[in-house]
């Protein structure tokens, strides 16, 4: 419920609902859900642009998740911490958390998550000006996205690759990839128009 209000931009209501949920979860001994509620509060602060407060809450959630052995929760928290540190310009910490998220998602066998983590690492390296490494990460992310048929990830990765190739002055490749990015975005829009019960996935901060 808190996530629904957050998605609508009603952050105050989302914070209140997450806190009510956490109190009930603690009272009923549901520590896994209570930790995720704390992480949700961090995500709300991240959407509000308060990245330091977001990091504070998500790190608190992560400590509990590690203690409980909640691997899914760990993966989510490491990804969100990576994204938050990326937003502050601390790309070293962003890489650290995205790498930990990657290790956890590989352990879980989640190929979509694996592709997303690798793509985020590519974006981190791009911001450091290490474009060749960024390209290698994005190519790996794209390979997995193609293999699992995740068109949203393919569209985002084509866009990220186009930027990286442009930065290394391979403009022909950049144009080719940008065209692929735009085609996939169009294809996704058509697909979701035909399936009105769904919504187009929101862009991960780590992608275009």
ABEGO torsion letter per residue (X at the ends): XAAAAAAAGBAAAAAAAAAAAAAAAAAAGBAAAAAAAAAAAAAAAAAAGBAAAAAAAAAAAAAAAAAAGBAAAAAAAAAAAAAAAAAAGBAAAAAAAAAAAAAAAAAAGBAAAAAAAAAAAAAAAAAAGBAAAAAAAAAAAAAAAAAAGBAAAAAAAAAAAAAAAAAAGBAAAAAAAAAAAAAAAAAAAAAAAABAABBBBBBBAABX
